Amino acid sequence: MPKVSTARDGQPIGSSRRSILKSTAVGFGHLAMVDLLMRDSTASNRFSPGPKVGLIDDNSTLVEKPPMFPGRAKRVIFLFMHGGPSHVDTFDPKPQLAKFDGKPLPFEGARVKFAARGNLMKSPWKFRKVGASGLPMSELWQHLPEVADDLCMIHSLCDTNVAHGGACMKLHTGHESLVRPSMGSWVSYGLGTENQNLPSFITICPTSLHGGVNNFGASFLPTIHQGVPFGTPGYPNKMADQARFAYVDNGANSLQQQQKQIDLLKSLHAIESAGNNSNKEMLSRLDGRLRSFELAFRMQAAAPEAVDVSTETTATRQLYGLDSPDTRNFGLQCLLARRFAERGVRFIQVSHANSLSFNNEQWDQHSHLVKGHSINCRQIDLPITALIKDLKQRGLLEDTLVIWGGEFGRTPTSQTSKPVGRDHHPQGFTMWMAGGGVKPGFRYGATDEFGYYAVHNRCTIHDWHATILHLMGLDHERLTIPYSGRNFRLTDVSGTVAKDILA
């Protein structure tokens, strides 16, 4: 037996069998907790706390924060058309395509292509001017012309990545390959939320492809700002009237038991924080995990009411097309987006990730262009029109920025496939916005006479991001966080606000 030293009062000092067992047991628990928290991280995510930059504090709370300057929009609803809608078949008419149909492109096209391409191809659909503003829309749209005078068309979106994965990542996070915080996370980080009982960033039926969870992740921002998925991820999306958030139900635990669990986590966090622990990332993630438990606890009361569309009137359900099999799925998503918006959720994404009845091809019609785009537009036309009408009549459109678009457009040339389709096209394509401080019934930018290159008021993805943040009252150059030795922002080192679209 080793000799145990004693103090003058006879009590043992130094290490004893009991103290060794006690300390090692706590140590094993500590290691298990660290492992649990670090599973959410990647090797590259090394949160490095540094000096505060700009006006934004990098705390992990969702408390509402004032904008950097008066913004016109308080919230965003992003209608994401996964796969790439064809701009020359929806909103950007090109008569020259009809004139030179079947002939080669008369100038050098992009050198990097996703698939083999053929000659110029006219649109299968006729265009007409709609609304008092005379915005052009193809005959694919039967309902959207009713709100044409609320839309601000941006015809000059452009970027470089021709693949879905890179283009989706760039659209959502500002970078086409590295894991970065998503646009919704940046907005949440900058402004917090108006409702402490719901997430500040909700993504409805998020796609599981082409970036997957990274498209709505927080990366090295505090984890409380990551998107919370609602509904079935991936495609085909299957929504039900009573779809629920995952991991919110309390199961067999009573509210009292859950409160005790949260109190235990708080005490563990207090012990770690008081111990001068040098692992700042672990502490940050523990804080994020604790706050997610607290939010889930509060959501158990707020979320069921927020997603209960049975309280909506028959007229509202018909407005969104919930009584039709073609529009019910996306109509429900748009209705939920409105309900989340009016309850103070800061950023809501609605993903139209596929054509449910047509080979799950999303908007990605390399072939079957006519059939695929017809199905897609039929599924979303009525619901997005209803969303804008509903927001407007409730007084919400004025400070809600609605955005519609995909990761790129589609080529003015055909793809050498049968039935005919179009290839991916990031060099020039169309998105639109509505409400939230943009000019209604307005067209911004232009592509060339064939719809190939953006040639006037070119708007890169970083320009687009800078403009969205500006409308929210956030300066994209000052909304930063220190990480890995330098300051990061959504727009990286570029981005110019498209001031001409501001109302």
One Martini backbone bead per residue (centre of mass of N, CA, C, O) as a GRO file, in nm:
protein
  503
    1MET     BB    1   0.095   0.037   0.024
    2PRO     BB    2   0.068   0.350  -0.010
    3LYS     BB    3   0.156   0.637   0.122
    4VAL     BB    4  -0.046   0.862   0.312
    5SER     BB    5  -0.082   1.175   0.351
    6THR     BB    6  -0.115   1.407   0.628
    7ALA     BB    7  -0.256   1.621   0.806
    8ARG     BB    8  -0.282   1.763   1.115
    9ASP     BB    9  -0.601   1.662   1.129
   10GLY     BB   10  -0.581   1.363   0.968
   11GLN     BB   11  -0.629   1.427   0.679
   12PRO     BB   12  -0.604   1.345   0.368
   13ILE     BB   13  -0.365   1.390   0.109
   14GLY     BB   14  -0.392   1.392  -0.211
   15SER     BB   15  -0.405   1.075  -0.332
   16SER     BB   16  -0.685   0.861  -0.369
   17ARG     BB   17  -0.892   0.620  -0.457
   18ARG     BB   18  -1.147   0.797  -0.459
   19SER     BB   19  -1.035   1.045  -0.617
   20ILE     BB   20  -0.949   0.894  -0.868
   21LEU     BB   21  -1.226   0.779  -0.949
   22LYS     BB   22  -1.371   1.047  -0.961
   23SER     BB   23  -1.192   1.195  -1.177
   24THR     BB   24  -1.205   0.978  -1.404
   25ALA     BB   25  -1.509   0.973  -1.441
   26VAL     BB   26  -1.535   1.266  -1.523
   27GLY     BB   27  -1.342   1.243  -1.765
   28PHE     BB   28  -1.508   1.045  -1.935
   29GLY     BB   29  -1.755   1.228  -1.954
   30HIS     BB   30  -1.610   1.456  -2.094
   31LEU     BB   31  -1.524   1.299  -2.347
   32ALA     BB   32  -1.810   1.225  -2.438
   33MET     BB   33  -1.910   1.515  -2.470
   34VAL     BB   34  -1.706   1.608  -2.677
   35ASP     BB   35  -1.778   1.398  -2.892
   36LEU     BB   36  -2.070   1.482  -2.930
   37LEU     BB   37  -2.011   1.778  -3.019
   38MET     BB   38  -1.796   1.711  -3.258
   39ARG     BB   39  -1.987   1.567  -3.466
   40ASP     BB   40  -2.088   1.855  -3.588
   41SER     BB   41  -1.805   1.866  -3.700
   42THR     BB   42  -1.533   1.965  -3.884
   43ALA     BB   43  -1.203   1.989  -3.939
   44SER     BB   44  -1.234   2.297  -4.055
   45ASN     BB   45  -1.397   2.379  -3.793
   46ARG     BB   46  -1.236   2.662  -3.641
   47PHE     BB   47  -1.320   2.843  -3.385
   48SER     BB   48  -1.195   3.186  -3.372
   49PRO     BB   49  -1.168   3.398  -3.144
   50GLY     BB   50  -1.207   3.755  -3.166
   51PRO     BB   51  -1.249   4.044  -3.260
   52LYS     BB   52  -1.480   4.260  -3.298
   53VAL     BB   53  -1.685   4.314  -3.591
   54GLY     BB   54  -1.843   4.570  -3.631
   55LEU     BB   55  -2.195   4.545  -3.522
   56ILE     BB   56  -2.157   4.236  -3.467
   57ASP     BB   57  -2.235   3.993  -3.243
   58ASP     BB   58  -2.109   3.653  -3.171
   59ASN     BB   59  -2.348   3.550  -3.043
   60SER     BB   60  -2.593   3.271  -2.963
   61THR     BB   61  -2.841   3.439  -2.993
   62LEU     BB   62  -3.202   3.530  -3.080
   63VAL     BB   63  -3.208   3.809  -3.039
   64GLU     BB   64  -3.315   4.097  -3.131
   65LYS     BB   65  -3.172   4.304  -3.386
   66PRO     BB   66  -3.055   4.573  -3.511
   67PRO     BB   67  -2.997   4.731  -3.775
   68MET     BB   68  -2.757   4.922  -3.934
   69PHE     BB   69  -3.002   5.016  -4.108
   70PRO     BB   70  -3.271   5.104  -4.263
   71GLY     BB   71  -3.495   4.860  -4.358
   72ARG     BB   72  -3.746   4.721  -4.567
   73ALA     BB   73  -3.686   4.436  -4.455
   74LYS     BB   74  -3.764   4.162  -4.213
   75ARG     BB   75  -3.801   3.929  -4.432
   76VAL     BB   76  -3.764   3.597  -4.592
   77ILE     BB   77  -3.876   3.440  -4.904
   78PHE     BB   78  -3.744   3.145  -5.056
   79LEU     BB   79  -3.797   3.029  -5.387
   80PHE     BB   80  -3.666   2.722  -5.470
   81MET     BB   81  -3.551   2.608  -5.800
   82HIS     BB   82  -3.449   2.307  -5.844
   83GLY     BB   83  -3.225   2.284  -6.150
   84GLY     BB   84  -3.314   2.514  -6.357
   85PRO     BB   85  -3.474   2.740  -6.504
   86SER     BB   86  -3.592   2.866  -6.805
   87HIS     BB   87  -3.565   3.187  -6.911
   88VAL     BB   88  -3.651   3.152  -7.229
   89ASP     BB   89  -3.944   3.010  -7.110
   90THR     BB   90  -4.056   3.245  -6.895
   91PHE     BB   91  -3.908   3.578  -6.884
   92ASP     BB   92  -3.698   3.576  -7.157
   93PRO     BB   93  -3.748   3.693  -7.450
   94LYS     BB   94  -3.629   3.559  -7.789
   95PRO     BB   95  -3.676   3.620  -8.120
   96GLN     BB   96  -3.402   3.507  -8.235
   97LEU     BB   97  -3.464   3.208  -8.184
   98ALA     BB   98  -3.679   3.188  -8.406
   99LYS     BB   99  -3.509   3.292  -8.648
  100PHE     BB  100  -3.250   3.075  -8.562
  101ASP     BB  101  -3.366   2.807  -8.569
  102GLY     BB  102  -3.120   2.546  -8.590
  103LYS     BB  103  -2.876   2.723  -8.553
  104PRO     BB  104  -2.585   2.831  -8.486
  105LEU     BB  105  -2.397   2.987  -8.280
  106PRO     BB  106  -2.258   3.318  -8.366
  107PHE     BB  107  -2.073   3.249  -8.112
  108GLU     BB  108  -1.883   3.202  -7.849
  109GLY     BB  109  -1.910   2.992  -7.606
  110ALA     BB  110  -1.881   2.814  -7.352
  111ARG     BB  111  -1.628   2.595  -7.261
  112VAL     BB  112  -1.793   2.506  -7.018
  113LYS     BB  113  -1.970   2.200  -7.001
  114PHE     BB  114  -2.206   1.956  -6.913
  115ALA     BB  115  -2.315   1.907  -7.212
  116ALA     BB  116  -2.417   1.836  -7.505
  117ARG     BB  117  -2.463   2.062  -7.785
  118GLY     BB  118  -2.651   2.241  -8.001
  119ASN     BB  119  -2.867   2.439  -8.136
  120LEU     BB  120  -3.078   2.663  -8.168
  121MET     BB  121  -3.386   2.722  -7.962
  122LYS     BB  122  -3.693   2.773  -7.947
  123SER     BB  123  -3.970   2.844  -7.790
  124PRO     BB  124  -4.264   2.658  -7.719
  125TRP     BB  125  -4.354   2.941  -7.605
  126LYS     BB  126  -4.547   3.206  -7.567
  127PHE     BB  127  -4.544   3.555  -7.540
  128ARG     BB  128  -4.647   3.815  -7.296
  129LYS     BB  129  -4.784   4.101  -7.175
  130VAL     BB  130  -4.819   4.197  -6.829
  131GLY     BB  131  -4.979   4.415  -6.696
  132ALA     BB  132  -4.915   4.749  -6.660
  133SER     BB  133  -4.592   4.695  -6.695
  134GLY     BB  134  -4.530   4.463  -6.918
  135LEU     BB  135  -4.440   4.194  -6.840
  136PRO     BB  136  -4.281   3.909  -6.934
  137MET     BB  137  -4.465   3.605  -7.023
  138SER     BB  138  -4.535   3.296  -7.050
  139GLU     BB  139  -4.785   3.046  -7.101
  140LEU     BB  140  -4.709   2.894  -6.838
  141TRP     BB  141  -4.850   3.144  -6.709
  142GLN     BB  142  -5.179   3.185  -6.551
  143HIS     BB  143  -5.145   3.350  -6.258
  144LEU     BB  144  -4.896   3.547  -6.223
  145PRO     BB  145  -5.009   3.802  -6.382
  146GLU     BB  146  -5.180   3.910  -6.131
  147VAL     BB  147  -4.870   4.000  -5.994
  148ALA     BB  148  -4.675   4.159  -6.186
  149ASP     BB  149  -4.678   4.453  -6.035
  150ASP     BB  150  -4.489   4.312  -5.789
  151LEU     BB  151  -4.248   4.261  -5.976
  152CYS     BB  152  -3.880   4.204  -5.990
  153MET     BB  153  -3.675   4.176  -6.255
  154ILE     BB  154  -3.375   3.969  -6.303
  155HIS     BB  155  -3.184   3.920  -6.612
  156SER     BB  156  -2.848   3.921  -6.495
  157LEU     BB  157  -2.768   3.663  -6.394
  158CYS     BB  158  -2.436   3.541  -6.282
  159ASP     BB  159  -2.189   3.275  -6.334
  160THR     BB  160  -1.964   2.977  -6.337
  161ASN     BB  161  -2.116   2.727  -6.241
  162VAL     BB  162  -2.235   2.421  -6.417
  163ALA     BB  163  -2.300   2.277  -6.152
  164HIS     BB  164  -2.514   2.202  -5.910
  165GLY     BB  165  -2.339   2.193  -5.658
  166GLY     BB  166  -2.182   2.463  -5.691
  167ALA     BB  167  -2.429   2.648  -5.747
  168CYS     BB  168  -2.583   2.594  -5.483
  169MET     BB  169  -2.362   2.680  -5.288
  170LYS     BB  170  -2.333   2.969  -5.395
  171LEU     BB  171  -2.625   3.060  -5.351
  172HIS     BB  172  -2.633   2.986  -5.030
  173THR     BB  173  -2.301   3.067  -4.935
  174GLY     BB  174  -2.079   3.195  -5.160
  175HIS     BB  175  -1.965   2.894  -5.211
  176GLU     BB  176  -1.880   2.613  -5.428
  177SER     BB  177  -1.708   2.416  -5.195
  178LEU     BB  178  -1.698   2.539  -4.928
  179VAL     BB  179  -1.780   2.556  -4.601
  180ARG     BB  180  -2.051   2.779  -4.536
  181PRO     BB  181  -2.255   3.003  -4.449
  182SER     BB  182  -2.571   3.070  -4.488
  183MET     BB  183  -2.788   3.308  -4.572
  184GLY     BB  184  -2.988   3.259  -4.336
  185SER     BB  185  -2.769   3.267  -4.114
  186TRP     BB  186  -2.676   3.557  -4.158
  187VAL     BB  187  -2.949   3.689  -4.099
  188SER     BB  188  -2.977   3.575  -3.815
  189TYR     BB  189  -2.709   3.692  -3.704
  190GLY     BB  190  -2.785   3.999  -3.766
  191LEU     BB  191  -3.118   3.994  -3.644
  192GLY     BB  192  -3.253   3.756  -3.558
  193THR     BB  193  -3.566   3.737  -3.379
  194GLU     BB  194  -3.925   3.786  -3.317
  195ASN     BB  195  -3.931   3.469  -3.215
  196GLN     BB  196  -3.843   3.266  -2.939
  197ASN     BB  197  -4.037   2.996  -3.031
  198LEU     BB  198  -3.878   3.014  -3.305
  199PRO     BB  199  -3.701   2.993  -3.559
  200SER     BB  200  -3.514   3.206  -3.774
  201PHE     BB  201  -3.462   2.937  -3.961
  202ILE     BB  202  -3.656   2.793  -4.227
  203THR     BB  203  -3.674   2.475  -4.407
  204ILE     BB  204  -3.880   2.357  -4.661
  205CYS     BB  205  -3.814   2.082  -4.800
  206PRO     BB  206  -3.522   2.009  -4.832
  207THR     BB  207  -3.267   1.935  -5.010
  208SER     BB  208  -3.029   1.647  -5.042
  209LEU     BB  209  -2.885   1.790  -5.271
  210HIS     BB  210  -2.631   1.975  -5.370
  211GLY     BB  211  -2.513   2.009  -5.043
  212GLY     BB  212  -2.749   1.997  -4.865
  213VAL     BB  213  -2.703   2.093  -4.544
  214ASN     BB  214  -2.505   2.325  -4.633
  215ASN     BB  215  -2.743   2.514  -4.747
  216PHE     BB  216  -2.843   2.546  -4.410
  217GLY     BB  217  -2.590   2.610  -4.261
  218ALA     BB  218  -2.352   2.764  -4.017
  219SER     BB  219  -2.089   2.655  -3.952
  220PHE     BB  220  -1.899   2.914  -3.789
  221LEU     BB  221  -2.146   2.984  -3.678
  222PRO     BB  222  -2.365   2.981  -3.463
  223THR     BB  223  -2.583   2.710  -3.440
  224ILE     BB  224  -2.858   2.870  -3.397
  225HIS     BB  225  -2.848   2.972  -3.723
  226GLN     BB  226  -2.947   2.732  -3.841
  227GLY     BB  227  -3.141   2.546  -4.027
  228VAL     BB  228  -3.475   2.429  -3.991
  229PRO     BB  229  -3.627   2.151  -4.074
  230PHE     BB  230  -3.932   2.095  -4.274
  231GLY     BB  231  -4.000   1.805  -4.350
  232THR     BB  232  -3.909   1.632  -4.631
  233PRO     BB  233  -3.624   1.554  -4.743
  234GLY     BB  234  -3.582   1.588  -5.059
  235TYR     BB  235  -3.668   1.347  -5.316
  236PRO     BB  236  -3.972   1.324  -5.284
  237ASN     BB  237  -4.200   1.535  -5.164
  238LYS     BB  238  -4.391   1.492  -4.848
  239MET     BB  239  -4.683   1.631  -4.757
  240ALA     BB  240  -4.879   1.729  -4.473
  241ASP     BB  241  -5.102   1.894  -4.284
  242GLN     BB  242  -4.923   1.759  -4.019
  243ALA     BB  243  -4.651   1.850  -4.028
  244ARG     BB  244  -4.324   1.823  -3.868
  245PHE     BB  245  -4.091   1.865  -3.651
  246ALA     BB  246  -3.799   1.749  -3.564
  247TYR     BB  247  -3.725   1.680  -3.230
  248VAL     BB  248  -3.981   1.804  -3.042
  249ASP     BB  249  -4.095   1.585  -2.913
  250ASN     BB  250  -4.121   1.448  -2.575
  251GLY     BB  251  -4.253   1.189  -2.550
  252ALA     BB  252  -4.224   1.041  -2.230
  253ASN     BB  253  -4.165   1.313  -2.130
  254SER     BB  254  -4.193   1.548  -1.917
  255LEU     BB  255  -4.164   1.876  -1.853
  256GLN     BB  256  -4.004   1.831  -1.591
  257GLN     BB  257  -3.785   1.647  -1.712
  258GLN     BB  258  -3.684   1.846  -1.923
  259GLN     BB  259  -3.600   2.068  -1.728
  260LYS     BB  260  -3.384   1.897  -1.588
  261GLN     BB  261  -3.207   1.851  -1.836
  262ILE     BB  262  -3.146   2.149  -1.888
  263ASP     BB  263  -3.026   2.209  -1.610
  264LEU     BB  264  -2.789   2.014  -1.643
  265LEU     BB  265  -2.661   2.148  -1.888
  266LYS     BB  266  -2.614   2.418  -1.748
  267SER     BB  267  -2.424   2.312  -1.529
  268LEU     BB  268  -2.209   2.201  -1.722
  269HIS     BB  269  -2.151   2.470  -1.855
  270ALA     BB  270  -2.062   2.618  -1.598
  271ILE     BB  271  -1.824   2.434  -1.532
  272GLU     BB  272  -1.665   2.473  -1.793
  273SER     BB  273  -1.649   2.785  -1.785
  274ALA     BB  274  -1.507   2.794  -1.490
  275GLY     BB  275  -1.242   2.611  -1.590
  276ASN     BB  276  -1.073   2.747  -1.815
  277ASN     BB  277  -1.126   2.640  -2.087
  278SER     BB  278  -0.950   2.615  -2.401
  279ASN     BB  279  -1.206   2.495  -2.555
  280LYS     BB  280  -1.390   2.703  -2.738
  281GLU     BB  281  -1.548   2.523  -2.929
  282MET     BB  282  -1.684   2.341  -2.723
  283LEU     BB  283  -1.833   2.569  -2.577
  284SER     BB  284  -1.990   2.669  -2.822
  285ARG     BB  285  -2.138   2.394  -2.876
  286LEU     BB  286  -2.268   2.368  -2.604
  287ASP     BB  287  -2.432   2.624  -2.629
  288GLY     BB  288  -2.585   2.541  -2.885
  289ARG     BB  289  -2.714   2.284  -2.767
  290LEU     BB  290  -2.865   2.419  -2.540
  291ARG     BB  291  -3.035   2.614  -2.718
  292SER     BB  292  -3.178   2.391  -2.878
  293PHE     BB  293  -3.327   2.271  -2.637
  294GLU     BB  294  -3.476   2.527  -2.555
  295LEU     BB  295  -3.624   2.570  -2.824
  296ALA     BB  296  -3.771   2.298  -2.831
  297PHE     BB  297  -3.925   2.347  -2.570
  298ARG     BB  298  -4.080   2.601  -2.679
  299MET     BB  299  -4.199   2.468  -2.947
  300GLN     BB  300  -4.415   2.274  -2.822
  301ALA     BB  301  -4.622   2.519  -2.816
  302ALA     BB  302  -4.583   2.682  -3.100
  303ALA     BB  303  -4.567   2.486  -3.351
  304PRO     BB  304  -4.848   2.352  -3.378
  305GLU     BB  305  -4.994   2.621  -3.443
  306ALA     BB  306  -4.821   2.713  -3.693
  307VAL     BB  307  -4.895   2.424  -3.865
  308ASP     BB  308  -5.213   2.463  -3.840
  309VAL     BB  309  -5.420   2.469  -4.128
  310SER     BB  310  -5.716   2.413  -4.015
  311THR     BB  311  -5.766   2.730  -3.947
  312GLU     BB  312  -5.816   2.781  -4.225
  313THR     BB  313  -5.988   2.884  -4.471
  314THR     BB  314  -6.137   2.782  -4.753
  315ALA     BB  315  -6.037   3.016  -4.927
  316THR     BB  316  -5.734   2.981  -4.864
  317ARG     BB  317  -5.700   2.688  -4.960
  318GLN     BB  318  -5.787   2.755  -5.251
  319LEU     BB  319  -5.579   2.970  -5.318
  320TYR     BB  320  -5.332   2.744  -5.281
  321GLY     BB  321  -5.439   2.452  -5.385
  322LEU     BB  322  -5.531   2.215  -5.169
  323ASP     BB  323  -5.763   2.076  -5.375
  324SER     BB  324  -5.509   1.993  -5.556
  325PRO     BB  325  -5.276   1.765  -5.668
  326ASP     BB  326  -5.080   1.968  -5.814
  327THR     BB  327  -5.075   2.206  -5.559
  328ARG     BB  328  -5.069   2.100  -5.265
  329ASN     BB  329  -4.771   2.079  -5.185
  330PHE     BB  330  -4.675   2.375  -5.251
  331GLY     BB  331  -4.910   2.521  -5.117
  332LEU     BB  332  -4.843   2.438  -4.828
  333GLN     BB  333  -4.563   2.565  -4.816
  334CYS     BB  334  -4.659   2.859  -4.868
  335LEU     BB  335  -4.851   2.876  -4.627
  336LEU     BB  336  -4.636   2.824  -4.411
  337ALA     BB  337  -4.463   3.068  -4.482
  338ARG     BB  338  -4.674   3.276  -4.397
  339ARG     BB  339  -4.703   3.180  -4.102
  340PHE     BB  340  -4.408   3.228  -4.025
  341ALA     BB  341  -4.387   3.527  -4.101
  342GLU     BB  342  -4.624   3.628  -3.901
  343ARG     BB  343  -4.430   3.495  -3.651
  344GLY     BB  344  -4.113   3.605  -3.703
  345VAL     BB  345  -3.960   3.470  -3.916
  346ARG     BB  346  -3.676   3.559  -4.093
  347PHE     BB  347  -3.615   3.277  -4.263
  348ILE     BB  348  -3.766   3.132  -4.560
  349GLN     BB  349  -3.763   2.815  -4.720
  350VAL     BB  350  -3.876   2.700  -5.048
  351SER     BB  351  -3.870   2.378  -5.207
  352HIS     BB  352  -3.859   2.290  -5.551
  353ALA     BB  353  -3.728   1.959  -5.609
  354ASN     BB  354  -3.966   1.848  -5.806
  355SER     BB  355  -4.138   1.616  -6.015
  356LEU     BB  356  -4.361   1.400  -5.901
  357SER     BB  357  -4.476   1.288  -6.207
  358PHE     BB  358  -4.154   1.324  -6.339
  359ASN     BB  359  -3.877   1.156  -6.264
  360ASN     BB  360  -3.744   1.358  -6.062
  361GLU     BB  361  -3.615   1.632  -6.235
  362GLN     BB  362  -3.708   1.884  -6.163
  363TRP     BB  363  -3.565   2.153  -6.366
  364ASP     BB  364  -3.376   1.928  -6.525
  365GLN     BB  365  -3.417   1.961  -6.869
  366HIS     BB  366  -3.239   1.777  -7.088
  367SER     BB  367  -3.520   1.663  -7.125
  368HIS     BB  368  -3.844   1.712  -7.158
  369LEU     BB  369  -3.918   2.019  -7.149
  370VAL     BB  370  -4.223   2.045  -7.192
  371LYS     BB  371  -4.318   1.850  -6.974
  372GLY     BB  372  -4.154   1.949  -6.726
  373HIS     BB  373  -4.228   2.259  -6.721
  374SER     BB  374  -4.531   2.218  -6.712
  375ILE     BB  375  -4.543   2.077  -6.439
  376ASN     BB  376  -4.393   2.281  -6.264
  377CYS     BB  377  -4.579   2.529  -6.316
  378ARG     BB  378  -4.841   2.394  -6.221
  379GLN     BB  379  -4.741   2.358  -5.918
  380ILE     BB  380  -4.658   2.689  -5.862
  381ASP     BB  381  -4.833   2.919  -5.979
  382LEU     BB  382  -5.063   2.944  -5.770
  383PRO     BB  383  -4.907   2.954  -5.495
  384ILE     BB  384  -4.729   3.213  -5.551
  385THR     BB  385  -4.965   3.396  -5.605
  386ALA     BB  386  -5.101   3.357  -5.330
  387LEU     BB  387  -4.872   3.458  -5.151
  388ILE     BB  388  -4.870   3.751  -5.252
  389LYS     BB  389  -5.165   3.815  -5.197
  390ASP     BB  390  -5.167   3.743  -4.893
  391LEU     BB  391  -4.947   3.936  -4.798
  392LYS     BB  392  -5.082   4.194  -4.903
  393GLN     BB  393  -5.364   4.175  -4.747
  394ARG     BB  394  -5.188   4.162  -4.460
  395GLY     BB  395  -4.932   4.370  -4.479
  396LEU     BB  396  -4.645   4.194  -4.552
  397LEU     BB  397  -4.502   4.271  -4.827
  398GLU     BB  398  -4.355   4.537  -4.754
  399ASP     BB  399  -4.156   4.349  -4.530
  400THR     BB  400  -4.137   4.115  -4.755
  401LEU     BB  401  -3.899   3.912  -4.917
  402VAL     BB  402  -3.949   3.778  -5.233
  403ILE     BB  403  -3.794   3.486  -5.384
  404TRP     BB  404  -3.712   3.373  -5.724
  405GLY     BB  405  -3.517   3.070  -5.799
  406GLY     BB  406  -3.219   2.933  -5.925
  407GLU     BB  407  -2.887   2.831  -5.988
  408PHE     BB  408  -2.988   2.849  -6.294
  409GLY     BB  409  -3.026   2.817  -6.619
  410ARG     BB  410  -3.080   2.777  -6.975
  411THR     BB  411  -3.009   2.709  -7.278
  412PRO     BB  412  -3.065   2.830  -7.608
  413THR     BB  413  -2.982   2.557  -7.662
  414SER     BB  414  -2.974   2.241  -7.738
  415GLN     BB  415  -2.990   1.912  -7.652
  416THR     BB  416  -2.860   1.599  -7.750
  417SER     BB  417  -3.179   1.495  -7.719
  418LYS     BB  418  -3.453   1.258  -7.651
  419PRO     BB  419  -3.630   1.463  -7.586
  420VAL     BB  420  -3.589   1.782  -7.584
  421GLY     BB  421  -3.345   2.010  -7.435
  422ARG     BB  422  -3.149   2.172  -7.172
  423ASP     BB  423  -2.880   2.313  -7.040
  424HIS     BB  424  -2.677   2.447  -6.839
  425HIS     BB  425  -2.690   2.820  -6.727
  426PRO     BB  426  -2.479   3.080  -6.578
  427GLN     BB  427  -2.436   3.340  -6.782
  428GLY     BB  428  -2.768   3.379  -6.794
  429PHE     BB  429  -3.044   3.485  -6.580
  430THR     BB  430  -3.355   3.454  -6.387
  431MET     BB  431  -3.502   3.660  -6.137
  432TRP     BB  432  -3.726   3.736  -5.857
  433MET     BB  433  -3.894   4.001  -5.683
  434ALA     BB  434  -4.089   4.092  -5.378
  435GLY     BB  435  -4.109   4.343  -5.204
  436GLY     BB  436  -3.897   4.471  -4.957
  437GLY     BB  437  -3.804   4.739  -5.151
  438VAL     BB  438  -3.886   4.688  -5.441
  439LYS     BB  439  -3.954   4.737  -5.761
  440PRO     BB  440  -4.245   4.738  -5.919
  441GLY     BB  441  -4.269   4.645  -6.237
  442PHE     BB  442  -3.954   4.557  -6.293
  443ARG     BB  443  -3.655   4.582  -6.502
  444TYR     BB  444  -3.332   4.417  -6.473
  445GLY     BB  445  -3.140   4.388  -6.701
  446ALA     BB  446  -2.955   4.180  -6.954
  447THR     BB  447  -2.945   3.990  -7.226
  448ASP     BB  448  -2.887   3.888  -7.507
  449GLU     BB  449  -3.054   3.808  -7.807
  450PHE     BB  450  -3.024   3.484  -7.696
  451GLY     BB  451  -2.967   3.444  -7.376
  452TYR     BB  452  -2.660   3.396  -7.286
  453TYR     BB  453  -2.548   3.676  -7.192
  454ALA     BB  454  -2.477   3.899  -6.956
  455VAL     BB  455  -2.476   4.268  -7.050
  456HIS     BB  456  -2.669   4.418  -6.833
  457ASN     BB  457  -2.634   4.457  -6.522
  458ARG     BB  458  -2.460   4.263  -6.385
  459CYS     BB  459  -2.543   3.974  -6.156
  460THR     BB  460  -2.407   3.834  -5.915
  461ILE     BB  461  -2.428   3.647  -5.640
  462HIS     BB  462  -2.293   3.864  -5.461
  463ASP     BB  463  -2.479   4.091  -5.547
  464TRP     BB  464  -2.737   3.954  -5.453
  465HIS     BB  465  -2.658   3.933  -5.157
  466ALA     BB  466  -2.605   4.235  -5.105
  467THR     BB  467  -2.899   4.321  -5.168
  468ILE     BB  468  -3.049   4.159  -4.956
  469LEU     BB  469  -2.904   4.277  -4.709
  470HIS     BB  470  -2.978   4.570  -4.763
  471LEU     BB  471  -3.290   4.529  -4.737
  472MET     BB  472  -3.229   4.436  -4.421
  473GLY     BB  473  -2.999   4.639  -4.303
  474LEU     BB  474  -2.721   4.516  -4.430
  475ASP     BB  475  -2.375   4.521  -4.445
  476HIS     BB  476  -2.177   4.307  -4.622
  477GLU     BB  477  -1.891   4.429  -4.510
  478ARG     BB  478  -1.985   4.413  -4.183
  479LEU     BB  479  -2.087   4.114  -4.196
  480THR     BB  480  -1.886   3.948  -3.967
  481ILE     BB  481  -1.635   3.682  -3.898
  482PRO     BB  482  -1.396   3.532  -3.717
  483TYR     BB  483  -1.182   3.294  -3.906
  484SER     BB  484  -0.894   3.146  -3.956
  485GLY     BB  485  -0.745   3.454  -3.954
  486ARG     BB  486  -1.018   3.583  -4.070
  487ASN     BB  487  -1.264   3.757  -4.229
  488PHE     BB  488  -1.605   3.679  -4.282
  489ARG     BB  489  -1.844   3.663  -4.561
  490LEU     BB  490  -2.090   3.614  -4.789
  491THR     BB  491  -1.920   3.798  -5.023
  492ASP     BB  492  -1.635   3.799  -4.935
  493VAL     BB  493  -1.462   4.025  -5.178
  494SER     BB  494  -1.750   4.109  -5.288
  495GLY     BB  495  -2.005   4.306  -5.400
  496THR     BB  496  -2.302   4.477  -5.534
  497VAL     BB  497  -2.548   4.688  -5.512
  498ALA     BB  498  -2.870   4.699  -5.670
  499LYS     BB  499  -3.000   5.011  -5.667
  500ASP     BB  500  -3.217   5.018  -5.906
  501ILE     BB  501  -3.431   4.824  -5.737
  502LEU     BB  502  -3.489   5.039  -5.539
  503ALA     BB  503  -3.767   5.211  -5.399
   0.00000   0.00000   0.00000
